[in-house]
Amino acid sequence: MRDWDPIGVGEIPEAWDEYDGYIGGIYRLLYSRASVEEVALHLHEIVIGPIGLSSEGVKDHLEVARKLCILDVRL
């Protein structure tokens, strides 16, 4: 919510689960060691698809994708 909150619900505690449905897909990308660009593309596709907002493009999501890609998600 701090780094990726495309609809701006981070300040609404009742909506903190708003993006939970996207965790699985993002986790699978990170687990498979997807590139920063692949993760950014996935975030972009979430924003323009299910969320239904406009986006300037993948570049809008590169910073968050970089942060995600440095996480160690393997057990």
HELIX and SHEET records of a PDB file:
HELIX    1   1 PRO A   13  ALA A   15  5                                   3    
HELIX    2   2 ASP A   20  TYR A   22  5                                   3    
HELIX    3   3 ILE A   23  TYR A   31  1                                   9    
HELIX    4   4 VAL A   36  ILE A   48  1                                  13    
HELIX    5   5 VAL A   58  HIS A   61  5                                   4    
HELIX    6   6 LEU A   62  CYS A   69  1                                   8    
END                                                                             
